[in-house]
Amino acid sequence: MRNLMIFAAILIGLGTFMAQTASKMTPAAATTAQTTKAPALTVAQAGARTLSIPRDPRGHFATDGRIDGQRVEFMIDTGASVVALNETSAARFGVRPTPNDYNARVSTANGTVKAARTRIAMIQLGDLTVRDVEALVLPDEALSENLLGLSFLSKLKRFEYANGKLVLEQ
């Protein structure tokens, strides 16, 4: 009986959470697959540089950045351990792994894939600059969007979700 009561309490809590999440979704965000990005806003505060990134229609945080001075689009992924680039993007920056370089195994939503380890000299988002960033290159079919993971984010002073935006501070 005790286990049944615990199970019921968990279901009620889960149902409440899902209802609150669903009520926050707009019909456009729930049905559209279009990915328009709102521009990120950089703010300088008393010696700190802050970047505020609004959610896109999918609820993700997407922004433009630069790798070694060249423009690249990122989706910020706090669940990704490292920056992950698809092969097409990596090639634009001169990173072209050989088949033997694909010796790391990565678990993705689509299963396990092989990836090539690399380091990026410099990544910029607005006025934020992080140097010597660990990254992985994944085949294009395994990674449609470049991910900005913790190998970048952990080198910032802080990152947090506040007022519907992801705030990065250096």
C-alpha positions in Angstrom: 0.0 0.0 0.0 2.9 2.3 0.9 4.5 1.8 -2.6 1.1 2.5 -4.2 0.8 5.8 -2.4 4.4 6.8 -3.3 3.7 5.9 -7.0 0.5 8.0 -6.9 2.3 11.0 -5.4 5.0 10.8 -8.1 2.3 10.6 -10.8 0.5 13.6 -9.4 3.7 15.6 -9.2 4.7 14.7 -12.7 1.2 15.6 -14.0 1.4 19.0 -12.3 4.8 19.6 -13.8 3.7 18.6 -17.3 0.6 20.9 -17.0 2.7 23.8 -16.0 5.2 23.2 -18.8 2.3 22.9 -21.4 0.7 26.1 -20.2 3.9 28.0 -20.8 4.1 26.9 -24.4 2.5 29.1 -27.0 0.7 27.4 -29.9 3.3 28.9 -32.4 6.2 27.4 -30.4 4.5 24.0 -30.2 3.7 23.7 -33.9 6.3 25.6 -35.8 9.6 24.1 -36.9 11.0 27.3 -38.1 14.1 28.4 -36.2 14.4 32.2 -36.2 17.0 33.5 -33.8 16.6 36.7 -31.9 19.8 38.7 -31.6 21.8 38.1 -28.5 22.5 41.2 -26.4 25.9 42.0 -25.0 26.1 44.2 -21.9 29.2 45.5 -20.1 28.8 45.7 -16.4 31.5 47.0 -14.1 34.4 45.0 -15.7 32.3 42.0 -16.5 31.0 41.1 -20.0 27.5 39.7 -20.1 25.7 38.1 -23.0 21.9 37.5 -22.8 20.5 35.0 -25.3 16.7 34.7 -25.7 14.9 31.4 -26.5 14.2 30.7 -30.1 10.7 29.4 -31.1 11.7 25.8 -30.3 12.7 26.9 -26.8 16.4 26.5 -27.4 19.2 29.0 -27.0 20.8 29.6 -30.4 23.3 32.3 -31.2 26.0 33.3 -33.7 29.5 33.1 -32.6 33.0 33.1 -34.1 35.7 30.4 -34.3 39.1 31.8 -35.0 37.3 34.9 -36.4 34.9 33.1 -38.7 31.1 33.2 -38.2 29.4 30.0 -36.9 25.9 29.2 -35.5 25.7 27.5 -32.2 22.9 26.0 -30.1 23.9 26.2 -26.4 23.7 22.8 -24.8 24.5 22.8 -21.0 24.1 19.0 -21.2 26.9 18.6 -23.7 30.3 18.0 -22.1 32.3 19.6 -24.9 31.8 21.9 -28.0 30.6 19.7 -30.8 30.9 20.7 -34.5 29.7 18.9 -37.6 32.2 18.1 -40.3 31.1 20.8 -42.6 31.5 23.6 -40.0 34.8 22.2 -38.8 36.2 22.1 -42.4 35.5 25.9 -42.7 37.9 26.4 -39.8 40.6 24.1 -41.3 39.7 21.1 -39.1 39.5 18.0 -41.3 39.9 14.8 -39.3 41.1 11.7 -41.1 39.2 8.5 -40.7 41.7 7.3 -38.0 41.0 10.5 -36.0 37.4 9.3 -35.3 38.4 7.3 -32.2 36.1 8.8 -29.5 32.6 7.4 -28.9 29.8 9.8 -28.2 26.3 9.0 -27.1 23.7 11.2 -28.8 19.9 11.2 -29.0 20.4 9.2 -32.2 22.6 6.6 -30.7 26.4 6.1 -30.3 28.6 7.7 -33.0 32.4 8.1 -33.5 33.9 11.5 -33.2 37.3 13.1 -33.6 38.8 15.1 -30.8 40.2 18.6 -31.5 41.0 21.9 -29.7 39.7 25.3 -30.9 42.1 28.2 -30.3 39.4 30.8 -29.8 35.6 31.0 -29.6 33.8 34.3 -29.4 30.2 35.0 -28.6 29.6 38.8 -28.7 32.3 40.3 -26.4 32.9 37.0 -24.6 36.1 35.2 -25.7 37.3 31.8 -24.6 40.6 30.3 -25.7 41.9 26.8 -26.0 38.5 25.0 -26.0 38.2 21.2 -26.2 35.9 20.1 -29.0 34.7 17.1 -31.0 33.9 16.8 -34.7 31.0 14.6 -35.6 29.8 13.4 -39.0 27.2 15.8 -40.6 24.5 13.1 -40.5 25.0 12.7 -36.7 25.0 16.4 -35.8 22.8 19.0 -37.6 23.6 21.9 -35.3 26.9 22.9 -33.7 26.7 22.6 -29.9 28.3 25.0 -27.5 28.9 22.7 -24.5 30.6 22.8 -21.1 34.1 23.0 -22.4 33.2 26.6 -23.4 30.7 27.4 -20.7 32.8 26.2 -17.8 35.5 28.7 -18.6 33.0 31.6 -18.0 32.5 33.2 -14.7 28.8 32.1 -14.7 25.9 31.0 -16.9 22.3 30.9 -15.8 18.7 31.0 -16.9 17.0 34.2 -15.9 13.8 36.0 -17.1 13.4 33.7 -20.1 17.0 34.2 -21.3 20.3 32.4 -20.9 22.8 34.8 -19.4 26.5 34.2 -19.9 29.1 36.3 -18.0 32.8 36.5 -18.2 
